Amino acid sequence: MRPDLLRPLLGTLGLLIGFTLYALAGKLAEPWQSVAIGGMFALLGVSAWVYARGERWIQVLGLLLLIYGLLRATVLR
């Protein structure tokens, strides 16, 4: 079994991009701050759902992230 060396690099790069976007969204004025952060969580949930490819627990996690993102963008402030 050959280890996929690109996967840890992409994961680290994704974390750096995510933390940077989250920090930049935190500087926005309300309600845009909540909308931007909620949108990021919703997109993360959708990407987790697509990435899952049949793994039920990742799909459930993606669904929870999507629901939280939508709630954060609309109701939770």
Secondary structure, 3 states (H helix, E strand, C coil): CCCCCHHHHHHHHHHHHHHHHHHHHCCCCCCHHHHHHHHHHHHHHHHHHHHHCCCHHHHHHHHHHHHHHHHHHHCCC
